[in-house]
Amino acid sequence: MAPLSSGGQIALAFVGGFLAALLVIAVVAFSFLRSSDAYGLGHWKLNAKMPLSTMWMNLGYCLFDVVEPGYIYLFCADAARPGTWDPQTRSAVESLADERYAERWLLALDCLYHFKPSRRPVFEYAARRLKANSMAFDLVLNESASLGDKLRMRAVGVMMGCPIDTFLTEKEYLDQLVQCGYDRESSTITDISEHVFSGVSGFIDSQERALSQYSVTLGGYKLAGRLFEWFGRSKVVKAVIVVARTREDADLSSS
Ligand SMILES: C[S@@+](CC[C@H](N)C(=O)[O-])C[C@H]1O[C@@H](n2cnc3c(N)ncnc32)[C@H](O)[C@@H]1O
């Protein structure tokens, strides 16, 4: 092999260094986004009201919350797979499929893109079994985004632990709702991106600045902030409100 000139060696070293840096960034991003703690207790940093009114961190402070038993029941289950719910959860949910209730709604806030294998099982269960309308905050793929951005978005989805095909265009999303038992004419998908992405990324920046006074850093959430900023700038995905109403012929017997 012919020896490289010193210019060639410098260029090679530069490219090698650049690729190594890219690899390190990708590994760090991947580890953060895939970590089970991505929705963990670290979120206090995003919810702390600044400036902090107290930072009591001494031992021995006890707080008991008394929750009046009664009106709201919470169940812990994989919402994406109704077939896996335990009998108690299933019967509590199915007790809602009662003609006494004039309307039933499935409410899903900012979680459906995580659902594995897809949104389909829970939409079908809600529409056909419960005859429940659906309302959701969700992300849809912008059909006019560039191929490169669409591929990058798929990679982001996979890093977030979502199914590879989770981001659907508006048309694909509506088609899926219809296949699951919802009515096309009365279902709507409303783009609210302008009220979402720049606000979230701006908030994460300001929270990072405010917390830095206490030597607390947002760590991996800064990456989430950059992602939201990219969503808003590139418009690769839209932040949307989905409202879907069941069709009269969506039967209550199947699934
Ligand atoms: C982007 S976070 C949004 C959380 C909440 N809407 C909020 O604003 O704080 C997505 C949430 O969906 C939950 N999630 C994802 N897949 C789920 C599933 N299959 N069943 C139940 N919850 C799920 C995650 O645990 C996480 O808390």
The ligand as an SDF file (V2000), in Angstrom:
LIG
                    3D

 27 29  0  0  0  0  0  0  0  0999 V2000
  -43.8710   10.9070   26.9740 C   0  0  0  0  0  0  0  0  0  0  0  0
  -44.4070   10.2100   28.5100 S   0  0  0  0  0  0  0  0  0  0  0  0
  -45.7940   11.2420   28.8210 C   0  0  0  0  0  0  0  0  0  0  0  0
  -46.3670   11.0780   30.1990 C   0  0  0  0  0  0  0  0  0  0  0  0
  -47.4940   12.0470   30.5890 C   0  0  0  0  0  0  0  0  0  0  0  0
  -48.4920   12.1880   29.5750 N   0  0  0  0  0  0  0  0  0  0  0  0
  -46.9080   13.3730   30.9380 C   0  0  0  0  0  0  0  0  0  0  0  0
  -47.1960   14.3530   30.2940 O   0  0  0  0  0  0  0  0  0  0  0  0
  -46.1560   13.4310   31.9070 O   0  0  0  0  0  0  0  0  0  0  0  0
  -45.0600    8.6390   27.9860 C   0  0  0  0  0  0  0  0  0  0  0  0
  -45.6250    7.8140   29.1120 C   0  0  0  0  0  0  0  0  0  0  0  0
  -46.3080    6.6840   28.5570 O   0  0  0  0  0  0  0  0  0  0  0  0
  -46.0880    5.5740   29.3980 C   0  0  0  0  0  0  0  0  0  0  0  0
  -46.2830    4.3420   28.6150 N   0  0  0  0  0  0  0  0  0  0  0  0
  -45.6030    3.9610   27.5190 C   0  0  0  0  0  0  0  0  0  0  0  0
  -46.0520    2.7630   27.0700 N   0  0  0  0  0  0  0  0  0  0  0  0
  -47.0370    2.3710   27.9070 C   0  0  0  0  0  0  0  0  0  0  0  0
  -47.8840    1.2230   27.9630 C   0  0  0  0  0  0  0  0  0  0  0  0
  -47.7720    0.2360   27.0770 N   0  0  0  0  0  0  0  0  0  0  0  0
  -48.8010    1.1550   28.9620 N   0  0  0  0  0  0  0  0  0  0  0  0
  -48.9070    2.1470   29.8690 C   0  0  0  0  0  0  0  0  0  0  0  0
  -48.1420    3.2710   29.8620 N   0  0  0  0  0  0  0  0  0  0  0  0
  -47.2060    3.3780   28.8910 C   0  0  0  0  0  0  0  0  0  0  0  0
  -44.6460    5.7660   29.8640 C   0  0  0  0  0  0  0  0  0  0  0  0
  -44.4210    5.0350   31.0510 O   0  0  0  0  0  0  0  0  0  0  0  0
  -44.5840    7.2700   30.0730 C   0  0  0  0  0  0  0  0  0  0  0  0
  -44.9430    7.5950   31.3800 O   0  0  0  0  0  0  0  0  0  0  0  0
  1  2  1  0
  2  3  1  0
  2 10  1  0
  3  4  1  0
  4  5  1  0
  5  6  1  0
  5  7  1  0
  7  8  2  0
  7  9  1  0
 10 11  1  0
 11 12  1  0
 11 26  1  0
 12 13  1  0
 13 14  1  0
 13 24  1  0
 14 15  1  0
 14 23  1  0
 15 16  2  0
 16 17  1  0
 17 18  1  0
 17 23  2  0
 18 19  1  0
 18 20  2  0
 20 21  1  0
 21 22  2  0
 22 23  1  0
 24 25  1  0
 24 26  1  0
 26 27  1  0
M  CHG  2   2   1   9  -1
M  END
$$$$
